[in-house]
Structure formats: structure tokens, C-alpha cells
Amino acid sequence: MKINLGYLLFCCVAIEARAQEVPYYETPRNREIINNEIALPNLKTERIYWYVSGNAGIKISGKKLESTLGGEVLAKDLLNTFWEGYFGVNNNDKWQIELGYVGDPLSLNWQLIDKRTDNPIAPFKVARTESTIVLRFKKRLLTLDRVTKNSRINAIGGIQYTLGRQNENITEFNFRQPTLFTRGGFEDTIYVTGGFNQKAAPLAAEIGFEIIGRLATPIEIGFFTKYIINSREVLSSQIDIDSYYGEPRSTKLFLNGSNLMLGITFILQAQGGIRYLPDIN
């Protein structure tokens, strides 16, 4: 029996080509999806997402008291809450750009103390929430799960602009307060004058990081911390104290421009496109 070598070679080539046709030449829509990516030979998948996010947390503002007046003025801490909303684009979890709104809280609080008894005499506080627009960029630093690629750490950098902030006197005060009562009457009377002021300074910068985990294709949650740098004395209070038997004294309490914001984020996203890029070494 004679074997036609040419015919045999043709059959082998045809069988090999047929073997490569499935799945090598399958269209993307007919391919298997693994970890949200279509398995394509010599190609890598890049997804683009549009998303909205909502954040909430606490803000800790740094402050400075220039003089303690012998313990007569005590600066007090206020723990402020805030919320944010953003719209952005996510390029394959590598980088993100987003534009959003922050209800930014500002507060300043101090207490006048009777230094003879250490008893509080009068509290003074100003608190307001300002409307701030934020343009922010995020860059992936690390993928925490190399298999599913559903969790990552992002670096954050952004610019804030506060709407309508201007130089103004928020409030003024002028009062007198009797001090320790003795058998002969009040020991002294304290006169306090001053007020709270705001500085325009609408621009601020932010840096930080966040940890994000994907619960499902459209839903992500995470935790973030940001350090906000703005101008000193955005809020300030000038305090002048005089009395019958003492010398006039004064001090100034102000926000020093350092703020820490901690919170949680909830992200809802939708795939806006997909690209297939060469992945040949």
C-alpha cells in the first residue's frame, strides 16, 4: 500500500489549524471570562469604569494657642463629621480621576477659666460647614490579592476650592464676669472682649491613601485617611482680658492649617468600555 506523503502532510496541517481554531480564534464574546477578564492569547484586557461614590467620616483640625494667659484660656477639641460625593472614571484600577463636593466642617472652641478655682466661667465656640469642590487623582500603589485582583491600595492627591469663603468678622463679644465670691463680695471682675474671624484662603491641598475592596462587579467599599493642608488662621479668635486688680492680657487661638480626615467610602460603578492590548514579551 502506497502512502502519499503530500496528502498526509496536508491532513496534518489541516488538523493542526482546526485545533487552533478552537479556542484560539474564538470571538471575545464567546470566550470564557475569568476574574472579570476575557481570556485572550497574547492580549490583556483593560476595563474603563464610570462611578459615583459617597464618603463619610470625621475631621480633626489642628489649632494653636499663642499664649495660655496663665491657664485662663483653654482650647478645646471638637470632633467634626463630614460627607463627600464624587463622580469619576476608573482606568482598569490603575488610576482614577474624580470631581466632587465636600461639606467641609470648620470649628473653633475655647473656654475661659477662673485660675483661682480652675472652674469654667464661659465657653465660646464657632462652627460652620462650607461648600468645597475637589479635583482628585488616585494611583494604585499595590494590588492586595493577586488572584482575584479585587482589593488594592491607592495613593490620593487633590486640590480643594471652597466656594464663597471671604474675609469676615463672624461674631464679636464684650462682657464682664465676676470671679470668686468671698465674704466681702466678689474678689474681682474680669472683662473679656474679642471675636471670631474668618480668612478667605479658598485653596487647599490633600494627600492620603485608601484601601478598596470590590464586593461585586459594580460595588466597592473602602477606608481612607487624608491630610489636608490649608492656610493658617482660616478661623481665629482674638481674646483680650482685663480686670480690676490685674494687668491687661491678650491671646489668639487659630486653626494652624493641618487637618486629618478619616472615613469610609462606598462606590457604585458601571463598565464604560473595554480594550484589548498586546501582551507579548
Backbone as a ProteinNet text record, in pm:
[ID]
protein_1_A
[PRIMARY]
MKINLGYLLFCCVAIEARAQEVPYYETPRNREIINNEIALPNLKTERIYWYVSGNAGIKISGKKLESTLGGEVLAKDLLNTFWEGYFGVNNNDKWQIELGYVGDPLSLNWQLIDKRTDNPIAPFKVARTESTIVLRFKKRLLTLDRVTKNSRINAIGGIQYTLGRQNENITEFNFRQPTLFTRGGFEDTIYVTGGFNQKAAPLAAEIGFEIIGRLATPIEIGFFTKYIINSREVLSSQIDIDSYYGEPRSTKLFLNGSNLMLGITFILQAQGGIRYLPDIN
[TERTIARY]
84.8	0	88.1	64	144.9	78.8	162.6	114.2	162.2	68.9	101.9	147.4	278.1	332.4	277.6	254.6	199	60.5	-23	-159.5	-157.1	-67	-55.6	-13.1	81.9	126.4	14.5	-64.3	-177.6	-279.4	-307	-403	-354	-225.4	-170.1	-182.2	-150.2	-161.2	-305.7	-397.7	-539.7	-588.9	-545.5	-586.5	-531	-404.5	-343.5	-414.6	-446.4	-517.2	-654.2	-723.1	-854.9	-845.8	-736.4	-718	-695.4	-626.2	-602.9	-727.3	-818.1	-935.8	-1020	-1022	-1099.1	-1002.9	-980.4	-1047.6	-963.8	-854.9	-761	-828.7	-916.5	-978.8	-1123	-1160.6	-1294.7	-1308.6	-1426.4	-1453.5	-1460.5	-1428.3	-1427.3	-1556.5	-1672.3	-1799.3	-1825	-1755.6	-1773.5	-1667.9	-1579.1	-1470.9	-1511.4	-1436.5	-1461.1	-1410.5	-1487.8	-1448.3	-1392.1	-1269.1	-1201.7	-1162.9	-1213.8	-1185.8	-1219.3	-1335.7	-1386.7	-1304.3	-1217.3	-1137.2	-1158.7	-1164	-1178.1	-1040.8	-1029.8	-901.2	-866.7	-778.1	-733.1	-583.1	-539.3	-395.7	-320.2	-208.3	-120	-186.5	-298.3	-366.3	-400.6	-405.1	-450.8	-572.3	-660	-786.2	-772.9	-820.2	-819.9	-961.3	-1015.9	-1154.5	-1159.8	-1258.7	-1284.3	-1418.7	-1421	-1543.9	-1578	-1707	-1760.8	-1822.9	-1809.8	-1859.3	-1903.8	-1986.8	-2022.1	-1985	-1945.6	-1906.1	-1956.9	-1983.5	-2021.8	-1930.1	-1878.5	-1786.9	-1842.7	-1806	-1842.9	-1734.1	-1715.8	-1611.7	-1601	-1483.5	-1457.4	-1338.2	-1337.8	-1228.6	-1170.8	-1038.1	-966.2	-881	-910.2	-839.8	-734.9	-616.1	-510.2	-531.1	-493.2	-509.8	-390.9	-378	-267.5	-315.9	-272	-299.9	-168.2	-158.8	-30.2	14.6	-77.8	-42.5	-154	-117.6	-218.3	-271	-215	-261.2	-263.7	-161.5	-157.1	-266.6	-318.3	-422.4	-563	-581.2	-715.3	-794.7	-727.1	-793.8	-752.1	-850.8	-826	-886.7	-802.3	-851.2	-909.3	-1028.8	-1097.4	-1108.5	-1107.6	-1117.4	-1263.6	-1291.3	-1423.1	-1404.3	-1478.5	-1472.4	-1584.1	-1546.2	-1643.3	-1667.5	-1790.3	-1823.7	-1840.3	-1815.3	-1827.1	-1880	-1921.6	-1962.8	-1913.5	-1897.4	-1848.1	-1925.5	-1932.5	-1989.4	-1904	-1878.6	-1787.9	-1844.4	-1799.6	-1821.6	-1685.9	-1654	-1520	-1510	-1386.8	-1355	-1239.5	-1252	-1153.2	-1094.5	-964.1	-895.5	-832	-908.1	-856.9	-795.6	-846.9	-796.9	-653.6	-597.3	-460.6	-459.4	-550.7	-561.1	-706.2	-738.7	-873.7	-866.3	-961.3	-979.5	-1123.7	-1144.3	-1280.3	-1299.3	-1420.5	-1461.5	-1576.3	-1568.7	-1672.6	-1696.6	-1783.5	-1828.3	-1805.9	-1758	-1737	-1812.7	-1890	-1945.3	-1841	-1754.3	-1633.7	-1662.9	-1646.7	-1673.7	-1551.6	-1576.5	-1474.7	-1526.9	-1441.5	-1485.8	-1368.1	-1399.6	-1301.1	-1373.5	-1310.2	-1378.1	-1276.9	-1309.8	-1223.1	-1306	-1242.9	-1311.3	-1233.5	-1304.3	-1243.8	-1248.4	-1133.8	-1119.6	-1086.2	-1150.3	-1112.5	-986.3	-872.4	-746	-731.4	-813.5	-805.4	-873.3	-976.2	-1051	-1047.5	-993.4	-993	-1134.6	-1231.2	-1368.2	-1392.2	-1468.7	-1500.8	-1593.5	-1567.6	-1650.9	-1745.2	-1688.9	-1773.9	-1711	-1792	-1741.8	-1770.3	-1683.6	-1702.5	-1674.2	-1763.4	-1749.9	-1808.4	-1742.7	-1798	-1782.1	-1884.9	-1882.1	-1964.8	-1911.4	-1982.6	-1941.4	-2028.3	-1999.7	-1993.1	-1880.7	-1858	-1866.2	-1905.2	-1916.2	-1783.2	-1724.8	-1592.1	-1595.5	-1534.9	-1521.7	-1381.5	-1374.6	-1247.2	-1221.1	-1099.3	-1049.8	-939.8	-957.1	-870	-819.1	-693.5	-631.6	-589.4	-615.3	-577.6	-490.3	-387.3	-295.8	-278.9	-294.5	-279.4	-133.8	-114	18.5	45.1	-59.7	-40.1	-170.3	-163.4	-277.5	-263.9	-363.7	-353.5	-380.4	-466.4	-499.8	-461.5	-352.1	-301.6	-388.1	-472	-554.3	-680	-764.6	-890.2	-872.2	-766.2	-738.9	-856	-921.8	-1040.4	-1014.1	-890.1	-857.7	-724.1	-712.9	-593.6	-575.3	-455.5	-423.9	-395	-464	-446.4	-382	-294.7	-246.8	-342.9	-362.1	-458	-385.4	-416.6	-369.6	-477.1	-497.3	-605.1	-593.1	-680.2	-688.7	-832	-845.9	-977.8	-997	-1120.8	-1156.9	-1288.8	-1285.2	-1404	-1481.3	-1608.7	-1693	-1736.3	-1727.6	-1783.7	-1708.1	-1591.2	-1516.6	-1452.1	-1469.8	-1416.6	-1373.3	-1297.6	-1255.9	-1378.5	-1403.5	-1519.3	-1506.3	-1572.8	-1587.8	-1713.6	-1696.8	-1810.2	-1895.4	-1830.3	-1903.3	-1808.6	-1865.9	-1788.8	-1850.7	-1768.3	-1820.7	-1752.6	-1828.4	-1780	-1863.4	-1803.9	-1881.1	-1789.7	-1851.4	-1775.2	-1826.7	-1737.8	-1770.6	-1709	-1792.8	-1737.6	-1667.2	-1561.6	-1487	-1526.6	-1431.3	-1459.1	-1529.7	-1638.7	-1716.3	-1659.1	-1635.9	-1585	-1683.3	-1647.8	-1737	-1755.8	-1656.1	-1665.4	-1720.6	-1760.8	-1814	-1728.7	-1750	-1671.8	-1526.6	-1434.6	-1292.9	-1243.6	-1296.9	-1253.6	-1360.2	-1346.2	-1433.5	-1346.2	-1373	-1296.9	-1375.5	-1305.3	-1363.7	-1302.5	-1388.8	-1342.8	-1398.9	-1311.7	-1353.4	-1280.5	-1339	-1276	-1380.2	-1345.9	-1438.6	-1376.1	-1456.6	-1412	-1405.7	-1299.2	-1277.8	-1248.5	-1282.4	-1252.9	-1166.3	-1071.5	-982.5	-1029.1	-1016.6	-1065.8	-999.9	-874.9	-792.7	-873.9	-927.9	-1016.2	-945.6	-814.9	-744.8	-682.6	-683.4	-619	-572.8	-477.1	-426.1	-452.8	-463.6	-485	-397.7	-346.3	-271	-318.5	-308.3	-352.5	-348.7	-417.8	-428.2	-559.7	-600.5	-723.4	-703.7	-780.1	-782.8	-921.3	-926.3	-1051.6	-1068	-1189.2	-1222	-1347.6	-1346.8	-1462.2	-1549.3	-1671.8	-1765.6	-1827.7	-1859.6	-1915.3	-1870.6	-1901.6	-1854.2	-1893.1	-2016	-2048.3	-2023.9	-1987.9	-1986.5	-1847.9	-1798.1	-1673.4	-1693.6	-1620.7	-1619.4	-1474.2	-1448.2	-1310.6	-1300.4	-1176.4	-1142	-1033.6	-1035.6	-936.7	-891.6	-773	-722.3	-657.7	-685.3	-632.5	-578.3	-470.3	-413.7	-438.7	-510.6	-547.8	-459.5	-402.4	-313.7	-377.4	-413.8	-465.2	-395.7	-437.9	-372.5	-396.6	-299.7	-319.5	-424.8	-491	-586.3	-708.1	-748.1	-875.6	-987	-980.3	-1063.5	-971.1	-1003.4	-921.8	-1009.5	-957.3	-1027.4	-926.5	-950.3	-868	-934.5	-859	-916.2	-837.7	-903.8	-842.4	-911.1	-829.7	-882.5	-823.8	-910.9	-868.9	-948.4	-903.9	-974.4	-938.3	-1010.2	-982.9	-842	-801.6	-677.3	-564.6	-585.5	-482.8	-442.5	-338.9	-290.4	-365.6	-381.7	-445.2	-361.6	-429.9	-363.8	-442.4	-373.2	-440.8	-378	-455.1	-407.2	-483.4	-436.9	-501.7	-506.9	-624.6	-643.8	-681.3	-616.7	-646	-618.6	-682.6	-654.8	-520.4	-434.4	-298	-277.7	-383.7	-372.3	-350.7	-347	-329.3	-458.5	-507.8	-633.4	-620.6	-679.2	-679.3	-823.6	-850	-984.5	-980.2	-1064.7	-1071.7	-1214.8	-1231.4	-1368.2	-1379.2	-1501.5	-1532.9	-1588.8	-1575	-1623.3	-1705.5	-1810	-1896.1	-1901.3	-1869.6	-1857.1	-1951.6	-2024.8	-2112.3	-2064.6	-2024.3	-1963.9	-2028.8	-2009.9	-2060.5	-1950.5	-1937	-1832.1	-1864.9	-1769.4	-1791.6	-1722.3	-1634.8	-1565.5	-1460.8	-1407.6	-1305.9	-1212.4	-1081.9	-981.7	-896.8	-844.8	-756.3	-620.1	-517.8	-385	-286.9	-185.2	-84.6	-12.8	8.3	79.3	183.8	277.3	379.7	515.4	586.8	719.2	826.2
-119.3	0	124	212.5	332.9	447.4	523.1	639.4	766.2	849.2	977.5	1074	1100.4	1186.8	1328.6	1377.2	1512.6	1523.2	1418.6	1420.1	1411.3	1328.8	1313.2	1443.7	1513.1	1641.3	1743.7	1742.1	1834.2	1808.2	1682.5	1647.1	1691.4	1673.7	1713.8	1863.8	1939.7	2086.7	2126.8	2060.4	2093.6	2063.7	1946.3	1910.2	2010	2052.2	2148.4	2282.3	2325.8	2453.4	2446.5	2331.8	2315.2	2314.5	2256.1	2251.2	2390.8	2476.3	2612.5	2699.5	2660.8	2745.5	2754.1	2649.3	2648.2	2617.6	2710.6	2840.5	2956.9	2931.5	3040.2	3150.7	3112.6	3211.6	3242	3206.2	3239.6	3391.9	3443.5	3585.1	3612.6	3735.7	3766.2	3733.1	3755.3	3732.6	3584.6	3494.6	3351.5	3291	3374.9	3322.6	3318.2	3240.6	3226.5	3349.8	3398.3	3513.4	3463	3500.7	3460.6	3587.2	3599.5	3718	3847.5	3846.5	3962.1	3996	3907.8	3931.9	3818.7	3856	3756.5	3699.1	3566.8	3500.8	3504.5	3595.5	3605.9	3578.3	3496.1	3469.4	3592.5	3621.7	3731.9	3868.8	3877.4	4005.1	4020.5	4144.6	4171.8	4264	4245.9	4318.8	4442.7	4555.8	4680.5	4736.3	4752.4	4796.5	4941.3	5014.5	5151.5	5155.1	5214.2	5225.6	5371.8	5403.4	5528.3	5497.8	5588.6	5557	5682.1	5659.8	5760.6	5702.8	5791.1	5744.5	5840.7	5786.3	5864.9	5832.4	5936.3	5919.1	5987.1	5935.8	5997.4	5965.9	6057.8	6033.6	6145.9	6154.2	6256.2	6340.2	6465.4	6558.2	6611.5	6602.3	6653.2	6770.3	6889.5	7010.5	7051	7083.2	7132.1	7278.5	7317.9	7456	7496.9	7627.4	7678.5	7793.1	7792.1	7899.8	7970.8	8097.8	8168.2	8193.4	8215.3	8237.4	8180.3	8111.2	8049.9	8143.8	8263.3	8359.8	8299.9	8222	8163.5	8063.1	7998.3	7897.9	7952.7	8079.6	8137.7	8101.9	8062.9	8023.9	7881.9	7798	7658.7	7630.1	7585.6	7546.5	7406.5	7388.2	7259.7	7195.5	7063.7	6987.7	6965	6976.2	6943.2	6838.5	6729.4	6622.4	6645.9	6684.4	6720	6603.7	6588.3	6488.1	6556.9	6482	6538.7	6432.3	6475.7	6384.7	6439.5	6349.3	6384.7	6307.7	6362.8	6293.1	6317.3	6211.1	6221.9	6152.2	6200.4	6134.2	6120.1	5999.9	5981.7	5870.8	5853.5	5749.2	5666.1	5534.1	5438	5363.4	5379.3	5313.8	5183.7	5074.5	4939.9	4926.5	5003.2	5003.5	5055	5108.8	5162.3	5306.9	5386.5	5525.1	5571.5	5675.7	5731	5882.8	5947.6	6092.3	6116.8	6205.1	6229.9	6376	6421.2	6556.7	6544.6	6621.5	6603.1	6724	6703	6806.2	6756.6	6847.4	6815.6	6916	6865.9	6951.2	6963	7063.9	7074.4	7148	7082.9	7149.8	7226.9	7347.4	7427.8	7465.1	7455.3	7489.8	7535.5	7617.7	7666.5	7684.5	7640	7637.8	7664.7	7759.1	7782.1	7810.7	7790.5	7802.4	7898.8	7993.6	8084.3	8019.4	8018.3	7950.2	8050.7	8035.3	8111.6	8046.4	8110.7	8048.1	8029.3	8097.6	8079	7948.9	7908.1	7788.2	7679	7711.2	7620.3	7585.9	7668.3	7645.8	7717.4	7656.4	7723.6	7841.6	7951.1	8070.9	8082.7	8071.5	8088.1	8016.9	7946.5	7882.9	7971.1	7962.4	8034.7	7938.8	7935.2	7839.2	7895.5	7863.4	7891.8	7765	7729.5	7610.3	7638.2	7597.3	7615.1	7507.2	7479	7382.4	7456.5	7441.2	7514.1	7421.5	7477.7	7401.9	7405.8	7287.9	7278	7184.7	7229.5	7149.5	7086.7	6958	6886	6818.7	6837.4	6763	6670.9	6540.5	6442.3	6339	6296.9	6191.9	6078	5953.7	5835.9	5744.8	5688.9	5598.2	5471.6	5357.7	5230.3	5210.7	5182.6	5152.3	5002.9	4927.5	4784.7	4710.1	4595.3	4503.1	4400.9	4395.4	4310.6	4164.2	4136.6	3998.5	3976.4	3905.2	3885.5	3791.5	3711.2	3614.2	3681.1	3730.9	3793	3940.2	4004.2	4145.9	4234.2	4198.5	4271.4	4366.6	4378.7	4472.6	4538.9	4666.8	4743.5	4859.5	4917.7	5038.8	5150.2	5263	5377.6	5493.7	5566	5695.3	5803.4	5907.9	6013.9	6148.4	6229	6366.6	6453.9	6574.2	6656.4	6802.6	6882.2	7026.2	7058.4	7139.6	7181	7330.4	7367.2	7509	7530.7	7618.8	7645.9	7762.9	7740.8	7842.4	7947.5	8073.7	8180.8	8216.9	8159.7	8195.6	8332.8	8420.2	8555.1	8602.9	8711.7	8771.3	8834.2	8793.1	8847.6	8828.4	8916.7	8901.2	8819.8	8701.4	8612.3	8657.9	8685.6	8729.6	8806.9	8891.4	8967	8948.3	8964.1	8953.2	9057.3	9102.2	9202	9185.7	9130.6	9105.5	9113.8	9117.9	9113.3	8997.8	8941.5	8821.3	8831.5	8838.9	8834.8	8701.2	8705.3	8583.6	8532.8	8472.8	8403.2	8495	8443.3	8518.8	8495.3	8605.5	8596.1	8666.4	8667.2	8727.5	8875.6	8940.6	9083.1	9113.3	9010.7	9030.3	8955.4	8985.6	8920.5	8967.4	8874.1	8903.5	8994.3	8976.4	9056.9	9046.4	9128.8	9122.9	9119.1	9023	9005.3	9065.5	9140.8	9198.9	9128.1	9073.7	8997.6	9061.1	9088	9138.8	9057.9	9053.3	8980.2	8935.1	8832	8780.5	8669.5	8616	8513	8573.4	8540.1	8592.8	8478.9	8502.8	8406.4	8472.2	8392.9	8436.6	8373.3	8448.2	8397.5	8264.6	8262.4	8142.9	8024.4	8031.1	7923.8	7795.7	7801.4	7685.3	7599.8	7468.7	7373.4	7254	7179	7058.3	6938.8	6820.9	6699.8	6586.4	6507.2	6386.3	6276.4	6151.2	6042.5	5909.7	5812.8	5681.7	5616.8	5515	5441.8	5293.9	5211.3	5066.8	5032.7	4974.2	4948.8	4799.4	4748.6	4610.1	4603.5	4516.5	4502.2	4386.8	4419.8	4317.2	4242.1	4315.4	4259.1	4350.5	4314.7	4394.9	4542.3	4577.6	4720.3	4787	4713.6	4769.5	4755.3	4867.3	4867.2	4942.9	4902.2	4975.5	4989.9	5086.1	5104.3	5199.9	5219.2	5310	5405.1	5528.7	5625.3	5716.1	5772.4	5877.4	5983.1	6109.9	6220.4	6329.1	6390.6	6504.3	6627.9	6725.6	6846	6961.7	7032.5	7144.8	7271.8	7362.9	7491.4	7604.2	7726.8	7841.8	7846	7902	7925.8	8034.7	8024.8	8126.3	8137.5	8024.7	8026.8	8064.2	8010.2	8056.8	8100.4	8212.4	8260.4	8334.1	8346.7	8419.7	8504.1	8633.8	8725.6	8745.3	8725.3	8728.8	8828.7	8932.2	9033.6	9028.3	9022.1	9008.3	9118.6	9181.6	9283.2	9261	9321.2	9308	9426.6	9440.2	9549.7	9541.4	9421.1	9404.3	9338.4	9322.7	9259.1	9344.3	9300.6	9369.3	9319	9405.5	9359.9	9249.5	9150.9	9038.5	9004.6	8939.3	8900.9	8772.6	8702.3	8581.4	8562.6	8467.2	8438.7	8288.6	8239.7	8098.8	8088.3	7995.3	7984.7	7843.2	7811.1	7685.9	7699.2	7598.7	7610.2	7553.1	7512.9	7469.3	7321.5	7242.2	7096.7	7027.3	6939.6	6870.2	6723.9	6637.3	6494.3	6449.5	6380.8	6332	6180.6	6111.1	5965.3	5925.5	5819.3	5781.1	5655	5629.6	5513.5	5563.3	5481	5517	5402.9	5438.9	5342.2	5383	5288.6	5318.7	5230.2	5291.8	5220.8	5254	5150.8	5176.9	5094.2	5141.2	5072.5	5070.9	4958.9	4947.6	5035.1	5121.5	5213	5172.1	5071.9	5028.2	4923.5	4859.6	4756.7	4760.4	4745.1	4742.4	4616.9	4571.4	4455.6	4501.7	4491.6	4542.6	4427.9	4443.2	4338.4	4305.8	4180.4	4136	4032.8	4075.6	3987.7	4033.3	3947.5	3981.4	3955.2
0	0	0	-95.1	-102.1	-25.7	43.3	119.9	52.9	19.7	-43.2	66	67.9	174.1	165.3	44.5	29.6	88.8	62.5	116.4	268.3	324.4	469.6	534.9	476.2	529.7	527.7	418.6	409.1	519.9	548.2	653.5	790	816.1	945.7	966.3	862	871	892.7	824.2	837.7	978.3	1033.7	1169.3	1270.6	1252.1	1344.7	1338.3	1215.7	1201.2	1265.1	1250.1	1310.5	1462	1512.1	1657.9	1714	1635.3	1683.6	1673	1583.7	1563.7	1689.3	1769.4	1893.7	2008.8	2107.5	2115.5	2064.2	1992.5	1959.5	1879.9	1785.8	1700.1	1740.5	1861.6	1910.1	1922.3	1892.4	1913.8	2064	2108.7	2252	2323.9	2258.4	2328	2355.5	2283.2	2304.6	2397.1	2449.5	2532.7	2679.8	2753.8	2897	2970.7	3068.4	3149.5	3281.7	3312.3	3436.5	3511.5	3636.8	3718.5	3643	3580.1	3507.2	3383.2	3338.4	3219.3	3118.7	2991.6	2885.7	2853.7	2850.3	2826.8	2679.5	2642	2504.4	2498.1	2403.5	2393.3	2345.4	2411.8	2375.6	2383.9	2457.6	2477.3	2624.7	2670.9	2806.6	2801.1	2896.8	2899.5	2987.2	2938.2	3014.6	3017.4	3137.7	3154.3	3201.7	3152.7	3194.1	3265.9	3387.1	3464.6	3487.7	3483.9	3535.9	3671.9	3766.5	3900.3	3974.8	4073.8	4173.5	4309.6	4401.6	4534.5	4640.5	4757.9	4873.7	4990.5	5056.9	5169.9	5294	5408.2	5535.3	5637.2	5733.1	5832.9	5932.9	5996.2	6097.1	6054.1	6098.7	6068	6198.5	6210	6326.7	6280.4	6330.9	6288	6390.6	6341.7	6429.5	6465.1	6584.3	6629	6715.7	6737	6817.2	6903.9	7030.5	7124	7150.5	7111.1	7118.3	7261.5	7352.2	7492.2	7579.8	7685.2	7771.1	7878.6	7890.1	7990.4	8130.3	8163.6	8297.4	8322.5	8218.6	8234.8	8232.4	8198	8196.8	8071.7	7965.4	7841.8	7806.7	7780.7	7746.5	7608.5	7513.3	7381.3	7389.5	7336	7344.9	7207.4	7206.8	7082.1	7046	6915.6	6863.2	6754.2	6763.5	6663.8	6562.2	6441.8	6339.3	6242.9	6197.9	6096.6	5960.8	5853.4	5719.5	5623.6	5505.9	5399.8	5266.2	5168.1	5035.9	4929.7	4809.9	4695.5	4572.8	4492.5	4378.2	4255	4138.7	4010.7	3943.8	3891.4	3838.1	3735.4	3685.2	3588.2	3643.8	3628.3	3678.5	3558.8	3538.4	3427.8	3476.2	3468.6	3496.4	3636.3	3732.8	3870.9	3882.6	3774.4	3778.5	3825.7	3773	3815	3801.5	3878.2	3878.8	3885.9	3820.1	3831	3872.2	3970.8	4017.1	4056.5	4040.6	4076.4	4174.1	4284.8	4385.3	4472.7	4569.3	4663.2	4805.8	4891.6	5032.8	5118.6	5213.4	5317.1	5427.4	5417.1	5499.3	5630.1	5745.4	5873	5924.2	5975.1	6042	6180	6280	6415.1	6500	6597.5	6693.8	6827	6935.2	7064.5	7175.4	7264.8	7379.7	7503.6	7617.7	7747.6	7836.2	7896.9	7993.8	8131.4	8200.3	8329.1	8439	8554.1	8673.2	8731.1	8715.3	8751.6	8902.7	8983	9128.3	9171.9	9096.5	9134.8	9027.8	8908	8792.6	8745.4	8781.6	8737.7	8604.7	8513.3	8387.4	8410.4	8339.9	8352.2	8233.1	8112.2	7994.2	7875.2	7795.9	7672.4	7551.3	7450.3	7325.5	7211	7112.4	7004.1	6875.9	6763.8	6633.3	6549.3	6474.5	6389.8	6265.4	6151.9	6025.7	5927.8	5831.8	5726.2	5594.1	5523.7	5399.8	5279.6	5166.1	5041.6	4966.9	4945.2	4884.5	4763.9	4653.7	4532.4	4531.6	4495.8	4499.5	4364.4	4313	4197.2	4248.4	4226.8	4293	4192.6	4213.5	4134.2	4226.8	4184	4261.2	4175.6	4237.6	4168.5	4250.7	4185	4256	4296.6	4426	4477.6	4484.1	4520.2	4545.5	4524	4458	4449.6	4561.2	4649.5	4768.3	4736.6	4640.6	4604.6	4459.2	4435.5	4300.9	4216.9	4282.1	4209.7	4155	4243.9	4200.7	4163.9	4215.5	4189.8	4231.1	4340	4384.2	4500.1	4545.1	4653.2	4623	4663	4628.6	4726.5	4723.7	4799.4	4699.3	4714.5	4625.5	4699.4	4630.2	4678.4	4630.3	4711.7	4682.1	4679.5	4580.3	4574.8	4514.7	4569.4	4517	4554.5	4492.9	4519.3	4559.6	4663.9	4711.1	4688.2	4655.3	4643.1	4715.8	4816.5	4897.2	4838.2	4812	4749.1	4850.7	4810.8	4891.1	5017.5	5039.5	5160.5	5142.5	5242.9	5234.5	5372.1	5372.1	5498.9	5566.3	5690	5760.8	5911	5984	6128.1	6152.9	6208.6	6228.4	6346.3	6456.8	6575.4	6667.1	6751.1	6849.3	6986.7	7090.1	7226.9	7315.2	7413.4	7509.4	7636	7740.9	7862	7984.7	8099.3	8224.3	8307.8	8388.8	8465.6	8605.2	8712.6	8849	8874	8951.4	8982.4	9121.5	9191.7	9317.6	9419	9475.7	9575.1	9714.9	9786.6	9924.1	10018.3	10150	10249	10223.6	10168.8	10139.4	10000.9	9926.5	9791.6	9690.2	9563.9	9461.1	9467.7	9452.1	9465.5	9353.8	9232.6	9118.6	9008.9	8908.4	8791	8665.9	8579.7	8456.2	8340	8255.4	8134.7	8013.5	7931.4	7815.1	7687.9	7592.1	7461.1	7352.8	7235.1	7124	7024.5	6949.2	6849.8	6767.6	6676.4	6582.7	6442.7	6371.1	6236.6	6139.2	6013.4	5908.7	5802.3	5749	5641.9	5511.2	5400.3	5272.2	5236.2	5193.7	5169.6	5117.5	4995.2	4948.2	4904.5	4874	4820.3	4929.6	4907.3	4997.7	4915.4	4970.3	4905.7	4995.8	4935.3	5013.5	4960.7	5053.5	5021.1	5115.9	5071.2	5157.6	5085.5	5142.7	5079.7	5119.1	5044.2	5072.6	5043.2	5113.6	5091	5037	4917	4847.1	4823.6	4846.3	4815.3	4730	4628.9	4539.4	4587.7	4628.7	4674.8	4557.9	4452.7	4330.3	4217.5	4093.7	3980.6	3992.6	4035.7	4041.5	4177.2	4282.4	4417.4	4479.9	4537	4611.5	4742.5	4845.9	4972.1	5016.5	5104.2	5149.5	5265.8	5309.8	5418.1	5368	5415.1	5368.8	5482.5	5463.8	5552.2	5464.6	5493.8	5414.2	5507.2	5463.2	5533.8	5449.1	5505	5432.2	5479.2	5382.6	5413.4	5358.2	5447.2	5401.9	5478.3	5455	5517.2	5667.8	5740.4	5882.6	5902.9	6015.9	6060.5	5969	5904.9	5833.1	5930.5	6051.9	6163.2	6276.1	6339.6	6451.3	6550.6	6672.2	6777.1	6854.9	6858.2	6936.9	7072.4	7179.9	7314.9	7399.1	7447.8	7536.1	7671.2	7778.3	7913.6	8002.1	8077.7	8175.5	8303.8	8414	8541.4	8630.6	8744.4	8837.5	8895.8	8930.7	9006.4	8926.7	8797.7	8716.4	8598.2	8530.4	8412	8287.3	8187.3	8062.6	7996.1	7944.5	7877.2	7750.9	7658.6	7535.2	7480.8	7401.3	7336.5	7206.7	7126.7	6999.3	6979.7	6943.5	6913.2	6765.3	6692.7	6549.4	6499	6386.7	6317	6246.8	6262.3	6212.3	6072	6005.5	5866.8	5845.9	5952.5	5939.9	5982.4	5894.6	5919.7	5879.9	5960.9	5931.7	5913.6	5800.1	5771.2	5756.9	5832.1	5830.7	5798.1	5717.8	5687.3	5604.6	5561.6	5478.2	5344.9	5240.8	5108.5	5049.6	4978.2	4908.7	4762.7	4672.9	4530	4450.7	4359.1	4266	4125.4	4049.4	3919.5	3808.8	3686.5	3567.6	3463.7	3394.9	3294	3174.5	3138.8	3028	2900.5	2905.6	2786.2	2820.6	2717.7	2737.5	2616.8	2644.6	2538.3	2550.6	2437	2434.5	2382.6	2467.7	2437.6	2419.2	2332.4	2313.4	2444	2468.3	2588.6	2547.5	2462.7	2409.5	2461	2527.5	2580.7	2473.3
[MASK]
+++++++++++++++++++++++++++++++++++++++++++++++++++++++++++++++++++++++++++++++++++++++++++++++++++++++++++++++++++++++++++++++++++++++++++++++++++++++++++++++++++++++++++++++++++++++++++++++++++++++++++++++++++++++++++++++++++++++++++++++++++++++++++++++++++++++++++++++++++++++++

